[in-house]
Amino acid sequence: MPISTSFAARLLPSLPAIIKHFGTPFHIYDEAGIVATGERMKQAFADIDFREYFAVKALPNTTILALMGQLGFGFDCSSLPEIAMARAAGACGEDIMFTSNNTSRAELQAATNTGCILNLDDLSLIDKVKDFPDLISFRYNPGEEQRGCDLIGRPLEAKFGLRDDQVVEAYRRAHARGATRFGLHTMICSNELNYEQMINTARLLLRVIARVRQELGITFEFINLGGGIGIPYRPHEEPFDIESLGREIRQVLDDFVSQHGGPAPKIFLESGRYMTGPHGVLVTRVINRYSKWREYVGVDACMTALMRPALYADAYHHISVLDASDRPQEVVDVVGSICENSDKFAQQRSLPKVDENDVMIIHDTGAHGHSMGFNYNGRLRPKELLLTEDGDVELIRREEEFERDYFATLNFNRQVLRLNEPSNVRVLHRRTNHETLLLEWLRGCSVVGRIV
């Protein structure tokens, strides 16, 4: 949906100056909005032993992660680079929850070495953890008991988590390997706007831990409801009711303690989209207009900078045009430069009529925007900016460049394994030709290092 009145009031008057200095395209995030959302979440759960573990995959930028740390949040990580970023932002030990799937032994060991909370996805991984931690969690897949969603898939089809008949055995094996502290995690849906779905998830997990406790005599420190709290991308959608979630979770925990005895487990969330999604926009400039079987507006950003509309059939991002409120409307497709017909930010959208150099603002890109970027067709990802609470604009990630980024992996020590030689000798020497030729040609162009 359109960005908040507060964000718009602080961003839009300054946008021409920002564009003049930084160029386009870029993602820009609202520090004040992110902090306000974090404080609102903490207040909603003030009566509960609660912690948010920000999903790093949503916006993996150390400046943003530092904000989350200042709010007292932990970090949900699904890879070693994400753990490294969380640690660079000041996190350590149990500030980090490592929730990955199809995880290698090397990744498991490296994650364990950091002292983070290990959240295992499968029974087979238990014996692959060399140094088993004292605190362990498992991801649970409820199967038919809970509905899923298009983003994650139906639980019966999802690649994540333990089946119901595997849960007790998982904790039995973990306890046998030395674990004495336990948690349980699930994530069933994504971009959920109905808070009652999260209440149902809490009840589900509490039933599971009650059963495991009865069979094995172990207690649980926490249940992690996962991420999945949504944001209203479309103008007519209502925002998620975080206050009702906090209030009703309190009642669910009280009922659990009354029935099964205490103490109540802590409640964890791993929200990403909810925390940052509405507080970012992709600013892009119109570079072409086309009239084909449809009317097309071409901008200088591509789906390499925002993949959601191409990846998910019904994904929507609101689009506005800077200083165009008095213009007539037209129906257009808004497209990038990738050689794929899915490279569209909007299809058959009614927007103010635009010309070349007009500025378009694509809303709700503060989560899963830049982080899902890629380099198909040699397109480079844009810079990230932060509109600070003081009203400054700070560069928090530079744009990708041909030489430093895209062609960097073509500069390597060439290795040839002579399979036809008995000794299988490796021949090593420096390979520079291809990279040198590429860069010499590029340096003769005016576009070196720019997003084109």
N, C-alpha and C positions, 0 to 999 in steps of 0.2 A: 504494500500500500504506500501511498505517498509518505515521504519522510516526515518526522515530527515537526510541528510548528517551530519548536525551539531550534532544531538542527537547521531547518530551512532559513530561519531568521539570521542565524550566524554564518551560514555558508553562502547563500545565494548572492548577497550584495558583494561579497569578496571574490566570487568565482572568476570574474574576468581578470582580476589581478593574479589570482592563483594560476590560471591558464597561461597568462602572459609569461609568468616566471617558469613554470614547470612544463608547459606544453601539455598535449593530450596524447593518448588517453591516460587516466590514472584512477585508481581506487582511493577514496578518501574516507576516513573513519572519524567518528565524533566521540572524542574522549569523554565529554560531559555526559553524553547519552549512555555510553557503556558503563560508566561509574554509577549513574542513577539506576540503571537496570540491576546492577549487582547489589546495590544497597536495598533496592526493593525486594529482591529475592531473599536477602538475609533477613529483612524485616518480616517477610511472609512466613519464615520458618523459625522465628525468634523463640518460640515456645518448644522447640524440638532440638535434640542433639543432632545437628545437621551440618553437612559440608557439601559445597559445590566443587566438583572436579571439572574444570573447564576442558571441553573437548578440543585439544590442540589442533586436530585436523580441520576444524572450522576456520581458524584464522592463525596459522602458524607464523607469527611474527613476534620476536622477543620483546618489542616495545609493548605490544598488546598483552603478552603473557606477564610482563612486569606489572601492568595494571591489575591483572587478575590476582597476582601475588599480594599486592597492596590491599586488595579486598579481603584477603585471608583465604582465598580459594586454592584448592589443589589443582592437579592437572591429569586429565585422562589422555594417555598416550597409546598409540598402536604401533609404534616402530621405534627403533633406536635413535634415529635423527630427532624424532619428537621428544624423546626423553632428554636428549642432549640440549634441545632448545629450552625445555622446562628447567633443566639444571642451570642453564645460562641465565635464566630469569630469576634464579635464586631458590628454586625448589630443591628439596633433598628428601631422601628416605620416603616416608609414607605420605609426603605431599604428592607423590606420583602414583597413579594406578596404571599398570601396564596391561591393557586389554587388547590382545592381538589374536589373530587366528592363523592357522597353517604356519605356525611359528617354528623356526629352526632351533636346534639345540644351542647353537652359538648365540642366537638372540635371547633365548631363555636365560642362558648363563650370564650374559652381559647385563640383562635387566635385573636379574637376581643380585648381581654384584653391587648395584646402586642402592639396594635396600628398599626398593619401591614395593608397593603392594602388587603381588603377582595374581592376575585374574585369568585363570586357565580356561581354555575353550573346549577341551576335549579330554576324555579319560586317558588317551594314549600319551598325553603330554606329562603326566605325573612322573613316570619313570625317566623322562628325558630331562628333568630338572636335576642337575648334578648336586647342587648344594641347596637342599630343600629349605625354604624359609619357615619361620615360626608362624607367620601370618599368611594365610592362603584364602583365595576366593575362587569361585567357579562361576562361569556364565551358564545360565539355564535357558533352555528352549522349551516352552510349554506345549508345543505341538498344537493340537486342535483346541486346547483350552482357552486360548486367547486369539483374537483376530490380529492379523498383521497389517501391512500396508504395502503400496507399490514400491516405495523406496527401499525397504528392507526385504520385502517378500513375505509370503505366508510362512508362519513358523514351521509348518511341515516341509516347506521347500527351502528354508534358509540354511546356510552353511554354518551357522553360529550355534554354539552352546550344547549342553548336555541334554539328552532325552530324560524324561521323568524317571524312567526305570534305571538310569545310570547315576542319579544324584547321590543316593545313600552310599553306593559303592565308591564314588569319587571321594567323599569325605572320610570314609573308612580307610582308604588307601593313603590319603593325605595325612591322616592322624597317625597311621602306622609309620610314615616317613618322618614324623617328628613335629608336625604342625600342631599347635595348641590354641591358635586364634583363627577365627573363621569369619568369612563374609560370603554373601550370595548376591549375584548380579544378574540382571536380564536387560535386554533392550528389544522391545517387540515392535515398536512403531517409530516412525520419524515424521517430523512436522505435524504433530498432533495438536489440534486446537481445543479439544474437549478434555478438560482436566479430569473428568471422571474416568477416562481411560487409564490415567496414571494412578488413580485410587484403586482401580481394579488390579493393576500391576502390583501395588503394595500389598493388597490382600493376598494375592497369589503367592508372592514371595514369603509372606509370613506363614502361610499354610505349609509351604515347603520346609522352612526352617523348624517349624513345630514338629513336623514328621521326622526330620533328621535328628533333632534333639531327642525325641522319644526313642528312636532306634539306637542311637550311638551315645547318648548322654553328653553331647557337646553343646556349647552355647555359641551364639553368633554375635559378633560385635556390630555388624552393620548389614543392611540390605541396600543395594545400589539399584535404583529404579532406572538407571541408564539415562540417555539423553532423550531426544524425541519431542521435547516441548517445542511447539511450532510458533510461527509468526504469521500474521495475516498478509500474505503477499498481494492478495487482490483487495481492491478498495472496499468491497462490501463485506469482507470477513471480519469477525469479531476477534479481538486479541485474546490470548490465553489468560485464564483467570488464576493467576499465581497465588493470590490471597486465599481463594477457596481451596486450592490444593493444600496449602500449608495448614489451614484450619481443619480440614477433614482428615488429613494424614495424622494429626494430633489425636483425633477421636479414634481412628483405626488402631493406633498404637496403644491407646488406653484400653480398648476392647481386647487387644491381644494379651496385654499384661493381666487383665482381669481373668481371662480364660486360661492362660498358660503359665502365669507367674512371670516375674521380672528377672533381669531388667529388660526394658525395651531396647531393641537394636537401634543404633544410629541410622539415620537416613542420609544416603548420598545421592546426588544427581551428577550427571556429566553433560550438562547443557552446553552447547556451542552456539547453535543457530539463535536460540533465545537471547543469549548474552550479547551477541555482536551483529546478528543479521540485519536488524532494522537501522543500525547505526553506521552503515556504509553505503556509498553510491559509487558507480562507475561513471566517470565523466568522459565523454567522447565527442568528437567533432564530426559533422557531416562533411564528407569529401566528394560524394557523387550522388546524382539522382538518375534513375533509370526508368524507362517506360517499356515494359515487356507485356506479358499477359497479365501482370500485375504492376502496380506502381511500387518502386523500390527506392529506399533511402539507404545509401551506403555510408558507414561510419568508419572511423580509424581504429576501432577496437574490433576484435573477433571473438569467436567462441573460445579461443585459447585463453582469453581473459575472464570469461564467464561462461561456463559450460552447461549450467543447469537447463536453460531453455532447449538446448540440443539433446541433452541426455535423457530428460524426462518429458514424456509426451504432453503432459498438462502443466508443466512448469510455467509460471507467469512472473514477470517483473514489471512493475509499473514504470512508465517512461514519461518524462516531462521534457519540455523544450524551454531553455532559458529565455526569459523576456519575450514570451510568445502568447500571453494570455488573450490578446485581442485578435489573434489571427484566425482565419477560417480553418475548419477541420478537413482532413483528407484521410483516406484509408490506404495504408501502406504496409509493406514488410520492411522491417529494419534489419539490415544485414551487415556482415563483416566481409572479409576478403578471402576466407578459406575456400578451397575448392571442394566444398561439400554443401549440398542444398540445406543441410540442417544448421548451417551457420547463420541462424536468424535469432535476433533478440526479441522480435515480435512479429506476428503474422496477422495480416488483415486487421491492424490496429488503427483506430481513429485517433489521429494526433494533429496538433497544429501544423499547418503547411510550413515546410522548411526549405531553406536554400543552402548551398555550400557554405561552410564555415559556421553555420549555426551549431549551438552546443546542445547536446542531448544528455540528460541525466537518467541513468538506469538505477532504479532504487533497490534497496534490500540486498546489496551485494557484500554485506559485512561478514557473511559466513558462506563458505563453500564457493567463493568467487575466485579470488586469486589462487587459493590453495588447490583448486582443481585444474589449474592452468596447465598447458602443455605446449609443445613446439611444432605441431604438424604444419607442413608447408613452410617450415623455417620461420614461422611467426614467433615473435618474442613477447614475453610477458611484460606488462606495464609496471610502473612504479606504484608504491603505496605511500600515502600521505596521512598525517594525523592532524585534525583540527583540534588543537589543545584547549583545555579549559580556560587558558589565558587568552585565547583568541589568535594564537599564532598557528602557522601551518608548518609542520615538520616533516621532512622526508624520512620515512622509516624503512623503506626498501627501494633501492634504485631499480630502474628498468633494466631488463636483460640487454646485453650487447653481443654483437656477433663475435668479436674477438675474445672477450673475457668469458663468455658463456657458451654460445652455441657451437663455436668451432674449437673450444678448449679440449674436448675429448679426441680431436683429431691430431693432437700433439702428444705422442706417446712413444714408448720404446717398442719398436716392432719386434714381434716374436714369431718365428717360423719353426714349427715342429716338423722335422724331416722324417716322415713316416716310412719312407723307402730306404732309409739308412739304418743299419742294424743298431747303431748306438743311440738312435733317437736324439741326436744332438740338437739343442735349441740354438738358433742363430739370433743374436740380439744386436740391433744397432738403432741409432736415432732416426726416426722417420719425421721429416720436416717438409717434404716436397708439397704434399697436398695442402697442408695448412698454409704454407708460405705462399703458394700460388693463389689460394682463395683470398688471403688477406691483402696481397698486393693488388688484386683486382678491386677489392672492396675499398681500399684506401684511395683509389682513384674516383670513387663515387662520393656523392655528397650525403649519402644516407647511412654512412658507417655508424653503427652503434645505436641508431634510432629505431623506434618502433615503426615499421612500415607494413 
